[in-house]
Amino acid sequence: MSDLHLYNTYTRNIEKFESIQPNYVGMYVCGPTVYGPPHIGHVRGPIVFDVLRRYMMHLGYRVRYVRNITDVGHLVGDVDEGEDKLAVQARKEQVEPMEIAQSYTLAYNDAMRFMNVIPPAIEPRASGHIIEQIEMISEIIQNGFAYEVNGSVYFDVLHFNKSYDYGKLSGRILEDLMAGAGNESRELEGQEEKRNANDFALWKKASPEHLMQWSSPWGKGYPGWHIECSAMSKKYLGEVFDIHGGGMDLLFPHHTGEIAQSTACSGNNPAKYWVHHNMITINGQKMAKSLNNGIKVLELFSGEHPLLEQAYSPMTLRFFILQAHYRGTLDFSNEALKASEKGLQRLFNAAKLVHQLAVSDKNDFDIAEIENEIYNSLNDDLNTPQAIAQLFEAARIVNIIHDKKGTINAENLAKLQQIFQVVFSEILGILEESSESHDAWNGVMKLVLDIRQQAKTDKNFALSDSIRKNLEALGFEIKDGKEGSIWNKN
């Protein structure tokens, strides 16, 4: 159906995408652990996979996009001992854990909506699929890849590795992992129940005070973090599906554990293509609580954070993220966001002007070449920076034609308009912030420019110049032409 190629983390190769079923794509992306408000580290993955989904839909695929909500089983420190992240936050806020989950799920989905991320086709919660997780754990035990100790169930990594390569996805060698997990660390982490320190929990016995617990064949307890995604992806996409997405920070142990669990049940890697995006850094540093450099999404939109000089719009953030290739590190800074804001405004201006251009019998531009370069870029492992570079070239042509320094015929103008409508708006998903606001500004600016035009007609040039200067001081650019005046927001 297409020439789309994606980097498969599992094989470490760029491979041509071929769906398992014709014209259909099953995609599972790891969603948030909802124990706090969304921060900018949460937004790169959803935007990247939203563009991938949009592009596949554009290519004619029917896409079933599943993104989970982790509301149980994710322990502090991503280990098998300690407290659940939601339970810790619930105690701080003195509410029930499910209140925490509901509150921050709504906050996360609000942030996604602001950034024009299409909602998932299915958004399963871990707490709503305990039965499926218990069934899968039972199957893994029956197949000999897990064992029960004192009401807890652990995955037997050593036994699994005899038949399969446990560390293939992450590139980690099990012997090296074992060497780094000696008896001392096992004792410190309270992992004496395990046969091997690298074994991980499928089910944990709950202490009486544990807030979230369910009945199981092994007693009262709760599921491990990794088993939820294996169970839910299998339920909604089948034993083997097309794409599993997530951040590179999930390679180990989360996605490594997922592959091991699913393979222990069916003998198959659950996903044909494993696609991972890189992390966001802030001013060259990793986001960390100790550095106090985490920025919540709503703080970015309001500008209320010590590291921010101003507020930035949701579309500026989306555009900023897509200006870097998804597999590269993206460094977040005021300077970078300001540059993105300025560049985005250039494209918005061109997207508006392209519908005002005059058609000529003569033609100076081959728009098909730009169109081909855009699709070549997207097919090359979703290279959005290269596609955006071609959008800027299209914007340059729009301005040349508008300034009467070049001509374009009807066929090429239609292609130019199509680029902004389809590529800019539909595939990259970048829209004007508010159509109502935009319509209001159009009405206000038309009124102001009509007053200015009447002043010029009345030869009241002082008033005409004053209106222009005041508009420019507010960030509006006025261009006068034979057909009248037009405006752009700088």
C-alpha positions in Angstrom: 0.0 0.0 0.0 2.9 2.4 0.7 6.6 2.8 0.8 6.5 3.7 4.5 9.7 2.5 6.3 10.0 2.5 10.1 13.0 1.8 12.4 12.2 -1.4 14.3 14.0 -1.3 17.7 13.7 -5.1 18.0 15.8 -5.8 14.8 17.7 -2.5 14.9 16.9 -2.0 11.2 14.8 0.4 9.1 12.2 -1.9 7.6 9.5 -1.5 5.0 6.1 -1.4 6.8 3.8 -4.3 5.7 0.7 -4.8 7.8 -0.2 -8.2 9.0 -3.8 -7.8 7.6 -4.3 -5.9 4.3 -5.5 -2.3 4.8 -5.6 -2.7 8.6 -3.1 -1.6 11.4 -3.2 -2.7 15.0 -1.2 -0.2 17.1 -0.6 -0.3 20.9 1.1 2.6 22.7 2.0 2.7 26.3 0.0 5.4 28.0 0.6 7.3 31.3 0.7 6.2 34.9 -1.9 8.6 36.2 -0.6 9.7 39.6 0.2 13.4 38.7 -0.5 16.2 36.2 1.0 15.7 32.7 4.4 17.3 32.1 6.2 18.0 28.9 7.9 14.6 29.0 4.5 13.1 28.5 3.6 14.8 25.3 6.3 13.7 22.8 5.1 10.1 22.4 1.4 10.9 21.9 2.2 13.5 19.3 4.7 11.3 17.4 2.3 8.3 17.3 -0.6 10.6 16.5 1.2 11.7 13.3 2.1 8.1 12.5 -1.6 7.2 13.0 -2.8 10.1 10.9 -0.3 9.3 8.1 -1.4 5.6 8.0 -5.0 6.7 7.8 -4.0 9.1 5.0 -2.4 6.1 3.2 -5.7 4.2 3.4 -5.2 2.0 6.4 -7.9 1.4 9.0 -6.1 1.9 12.3 -7.1 0.5 15.7 -5.1 2.6 18.1 -5.0 1.4 21.7 -3.4 3.5 24.4 -3.7 2.2 28.0 -4.1 3.9 31.3 -1.9 2.5 34.1 -3.9 3.0 37.3 -2.5 0.1 39.4 0.7 -2.0 39.7 3.3 0.6 38.9 5.5 0.8 42.0 7.7 3.7 43.0 11.2 3.2 41.5 9.8 0.8 38.8 10.7 -2.1 41.0 8.8 -5.1 42.5 8.9 -3.9 46.1 7.5 -0.8 47.8 4.3 1.2 47.2 2.1 1.8 44.2 2.6 5.3 42.8 -1.1 6.0 42.9 -1.4 4.9 46.5 1.4 7.2 47.5 -0.3 10.2 45.8 -3.7 9.2 47.3 -2.3 9.3 50.8 -0.7 12.7 50.1 -4.0 14.2 48.8 -6.1 12.2 51.3 -8.4 10.7 48.7 -9.1 7.2 47.2 -6.5 5.9 44.6 -9.3 5.8 42.0 -10.0 9.5 42.6 -6.3 10.1 41.8 -6.6 8.0 38.7 -9.7 9.7 37.5 -8.5 13.2 38.1 -5.2 12.8 36.4 -6.6 10.7 33.5 -9.0 13.6 32.8 -6.0 16.1 33.0 -4.0 14.0 30.6 -6.7 13.7 28.1 -7.4 17.4 28.3 -3.8 18.1 27.5 -4.0 15.7 24.5 -7.1 17.5 23.2 -5.4 20.9 23.5 -2.6 19.6 21.3 -5.0 18.1 18.7 -4.1 14.4 19.5 -6.8 12.1 18.2 -8.3 10.1 21.1 -7.4 6.4 21.0 -9.9 4.0 19.6 -9.7 2.0 22.8 -8.3 3.4 26.1 -8.3 0.4 28.6 -7.4 0.8 32.2 -5.3 -1.8 34.1 -7.7 -1.9 37.0 -10.5 -2.9 34.6 -8.6 -5.9 33.2 -7.6 -7.8 36.4 -9.4 -11.0 35.1 -7.4 -10.9 31.8 -4.1 -10.4 33.7 -4.9 -13.3 36.1 -5.7 -15.6 33.2 -2.5 -14.7 31.4 -0.4 -15.3 34.6 -2.0 -18.7 35.0 -1.1 -19.6 31.4 2.5 -18.5 32.0 2.7 -20.7 35.1 1.2 -23.6 33.2 3.8 -23.2 30.5 6.5 -23.4 33.1 7.8 -19.8 32.9 6.6 -18.5 36.3 6.4 -19.7 39.9 4.4 -18.8 43.0 6.0 -18.0 46.4 3.9 -17.0 49.4 1.1 -15.6 47.4 3.3 -13.7 44.8 4.1 -14.9 41.3 7.4 -14.2 39.5 8.5 -14.6 36.0 11.4 -17.1 35.6 13.9 -15.1 33.5 16.6 -17.8 33.5 14.3 -20.5 32.4 12.8 -18.3 29.7 16.3 -17.3 28.4 17.1 -21.0 27.8 14.6 -21.0 24.9 14.5 -17.3 24.0 16.7 -14.2 24.0 15.4 -12.2 27.0 17.5 -9.1 26.4 17.2 -8.8 22.6 15.0 -5.7 22.6 17.1 -3.7 25.0 20.4 -5.1 23.9 21.2 -6.3 27.4 22.9 -9.6 28.0 21.4 -11.6 30.8 24.7 -12.7 32.2 25.7 -9.0 32.6 22.4 -8.3 34.3 23.0 -11.1 36.7 26.5 -9.9 37.5 25.0 -6.5 38.5 22.4 -8.0 40.7 24.1 -9.9 43.5 23.0 -11.1 46.9 23.6 -7.7 48.5 21.2 -5.8 46.2 18.6 -8.7 46.5 18.7 -8.3 50.3 18.4 -4.5 50.1 15.4 -4.7 47.8 13.6 -7.4 49.8 13.7 -9.8 46.9 14.7 -12.9 48.8 11.5 -14.7 47.4 12.9 -14.7 43.9 15.0 -17.5 42.4 17.0 -14.9 40.6 17.3 -11.2 41.2 16.3 -10.5 37.6 13.0 -12.3 37.9 10.1 -9.8 37.9 6.6 -9.8 39.5 3.6 -10.9 37.6 1.4 -10.8 40.8 2.3 -9.4 44.2 0.8 -10.5 47.5 -0.9 -7.5 49.2 -0.3 -6.5 52.8 -3.5 -5.8 54.7 -3.0 -2.0 54.5 -2.4 -2.1 50.7 -5.2 0.1 49.2 -5.7 -1.7 45.9 -6.0 -5.5 46.0 -8.0 -8.2 44.3 -8.7 -11.9 44.8 -6.7 -14.4 42.7 -5.8 -18.1 42.7 -2.7 -17.1 44.8 -4.6 -15.0 47.3 -5.3 -11.3 47.7 -2.9 -9.1 45.7 -2.4 -6.9 42.7 -0.8 -7.3 39.2 2.8 -6.3 38.3 3.4 -3.4 36.0 4.4 -5.3 32.8 1.6 -7.8 32.7 -1.2 -5.2 32.2 0.1 -4.2 28.7 0.6 -7.8 27.6 -3.0 -8.7 28.7 -4.7 -5.6 27.2 -2.8 -5.6 23.9 -3.7 -9.3 23.4 -7.4 -8.7 24.3 -7.9 -5.8 21.8 -5.3 -6.5 19.1 -4.6 -10.3 19.3 -1.6 -12.4 20.0 0.5 -10.6 17.3 -0.2 -7.1 16.1 1.5 -4.6 13.9 3.1 -1.8 16.0 4.0 -1.4 19.7 5.1 2.1 20.6 6.5 3.9 23.5 9.5 5.9 24.9 13.0 4.6 24.9 12.9 4.7 28.7 10.5 1.7 28.5 12.8 -0.6 26.6 14.0 -2.1 29.9 12.4 -3.4 31.9 8.8 -2.7 30.8 8.9 -3.7 27.1 11.4 -6.4 27.7 9.0 -7.9 30.3 6.1 -7.6 27.9 7.8 -9.5 25.1 8.9 -12.2 27.6 5.3 -12.6 29.0 3.6 -12.7 25.6 6.2 -15.1 24.2 5.8 -17.4 27.2 2.1 -17.7 26.4 2.0 -17.9 22.6 5.6 -18.4 21.5 5.5 -15.2 19.6 6.8 -11.6 20.0 3.5 -9.7 20.3 4.4 -6.9 17.9 5.9 -7.0 14.4 7.4 -3.5 14.7 8.6 -1.9 18.0 8.8 1.8 17.6 10.4 4.0 20.2 10.7 7.8 20.6 13.6 9.5 22.4 13.4 11.7 25.5 13.0 15.5 26.0 15.7 17.3 27.9 15.5 20.8 29.3 18.4 23.1 28.6 20.6 20.1 28.0 19.7 18.3 31.3 17.4 15.3 31.9 14.2 16.3 33.7 14.5 15.4 37.4 12.7 16.4 40.6 16.1 17.0 42.2 16.9 19.6 39.5 13.4 21.2 39.8 13.3 21.5 36.0 10.0 19.6 35.3 7.4 21.7 33.5 3.8 20.8 33.6 1.9 21.1 30.3 -0.5 23.7 31.8 2.4 25.7 33.1 3.8 25.8 29.6 0.4 27.1 28.2 0.1 29.7 31.0 3.8 30.7 31.2 3.8 30.3 35.0 7.1 28.5 35.6 10.5 29.9 36.6 12.2 28.4 33.5 9.7 30.1 31.1 9.9 33.6 29.8 6.4 33.6 28.3 3.4 31.4 27.6 3.4 29.1 24.6 0.4 27.7 22.7 -0.4 24.0 22.3 0.2 24.2 18.6 3.6 25.8 19.2 4.5 22.8 21.5 3.2 20.3 18.9 5.2 22.0 16.1 8.3 22.2 18.3 8.2 18.4 18.9 7.7 17.6 15.2 10.7 19.8 14.1 13.0 17.1 15.6 13.1 13.5 14.4 11.3 11.3 16.9 14.4 9.0 17.5 16.7 12.0 18.4 16.9 13.7 21.7 14.9 16.9 21.8 16.2 19.8 24.0 13.6 22.1 25.4 14.4 25.8 25.9 12.8 29.2 25.6 15.0 30.0 22.6 13.9 26.9 20.8 10.3 27.5 21.5 10.4 31.1 20.4 12.0 30.0 17.1 9.2 27.4 16.7 6.6 30.0 17.5 8.0 32.3 14.8 8.3 29.6 12.2 4.8 28.3 12.9 3.4 31.8 12.4 5.1 31.9 9.0 3.4 28.7 8.0 0.0 29.9 9.3 0.3 33.1 7.3 1.2 31.1 4.2 -1.7 28.7 4.8 -4.0 31.8 4.8 -2.4 33.6 1.8 -2.4 30.5 -0.4 -6.1 30.8 -0.9 -5.8 34.5 -2.0 -3.3 33.9 -4.8 -4.1 34.8 -8.4 -4.0 32.2 -11.1 -1.9 32.8 -14.2 -1.5 31.0 -17.6 2.2 31.1 -16.9 3.8 28.9 -14.2 7.2 29.3 -12.5 7.0 26.5 -9.9 6.9 22.7 -10.0 4.9 22.0 -6.8 4.9 18.2 -7.5 8.6 18.2 -6.6 7.8 19.6 -3.1 4.9 17.2 -2.7 7.1 14.2 -3.6 9.8 15.3 -1.2 7.3 15.6 1.6 6.0 12.1 1.1 9.6 10.7 0.7 10.4 12.3 4.0 7.4 10.8 5.8 8.1 7.4 4.3 11.6 7.6 5.5 11.0 6.6 9.2 8.5 9.5 9.7 11.0 12.2 9.1 8.9 15.2 10.1 11.7 17.7 10.2 12.4 17.2 6.5 8.7 17.3 5.7 8.4 20.6 7.6 11.5 22.0 5.7 9.5 21.4 2.5 6.5 23.2 4.0 8.7 26.2 4.5 9.7 26.0 0.9 6.0 26.0 0.0 5.5 29.0 2.2 8.4 30.8 0.4 6.7 30.2 -3.0 3.4 31.5 -1.6 5.1 34.8 -0.6 6.8 35.1 -3.9 3.6 34.7 -5.8 1.7 37.0 -3.4 4.4 39.7 -3.9 3.9 39.5 -7.7 7.5 38.2 -8.2 6.3 34.9 -9.7 3.3 33.2 -11.3 1.5 29.9 -10.8 -1.1 28.1 -12.9 -4.3 26.5 -11.7 -2.9 23.0 -11.5 0.1 23.9 -9.4 -1.9 26.3 -7.2 -4.3 23.4 -6.4 -1.3 21.3 -5.4 0.1 24.1 -3.3 -3.2 24.5 -1.4 -3.5 20.7 -1.0 -0.1 20.7 0.7 -1.2 23.1 3.4 -4.6 21.5 3.9 -3.5 17.8 3.9 0.1 17.8 5.1 0.1 20.7 7.5 -3.4 20.4 8.9 -4.4 16.8 8.5 -1.2 14.7 8.7 0.9 16.9 11.0 -2.3 17.9 12.8 -1.4 21.6 13.2 -4.4 23.9 13.3 -5.1 27.5 14.2 -5.7 27.6 18.0 -9.3 28.5 17.8 -11.5 28.9 14.8 -13.9 31.1 16.8 -11.0 33.4 17.9 -9.7 33.4 14.3 -13.1 34.4 12.9 -13.4 37.1 15.5 -10.0 38.5 14.6 -10.9 38.5 10.9 -14.0 40.5 11.7 -12.2 43.0 13.9 -9.3 43.4 11.4 -11.7 43.9 8.5 -13.5 46.6 10.4 -10.2 48.4 11.3 -8.8 48.1 7.7 -12.1 49.4 6.3 -11.7 52.4 8.5 -8.1 52.9 7.4 -9.1 52.6 3.8 -11.8 55.2 4.2 -9.2 57.5 5.9 -7.0 57.1 2.8 -9.9 57.8 0.5 -10.7 60.9 2.5 -6.9 61.8 2.3 -6.7 61.6 6.1 -3.2 60.1 5.8 -2.4 61.0 9.4 -5.2 58.7 10.7 -4.3 56.0 8.1 -0.6 56.0 9.2 -1.5 56.0 12.8 -3.7 52.9 12.4 -0.9 51.1 10.6 1.7 52.0 13.2 -0.5 51.0 16.1 -1.3 47.7 14.5 2.4 47.0 13.9 3.2 47.8 17.5 0.6 45.1 18.5 2.3 42.6 16.2 0.2 42.9 13.1 1.8 43.2 9.7 -0.3 45.2 7.1 0.4 44.8 3.3 -1.3 47.1 0.8 -2.1 45.9 -2.7 -4.3 46.7 -5.6 -7.1 44.5 -4.3 -6.9 46.2 -0.8 -5.0 45.5 2.4 -4.4 42.2 4.1 -3.0 41.4 7.5 -0.8 38.8 9.2 0.0 38.2 12.8 3.8 38.3 13.4 
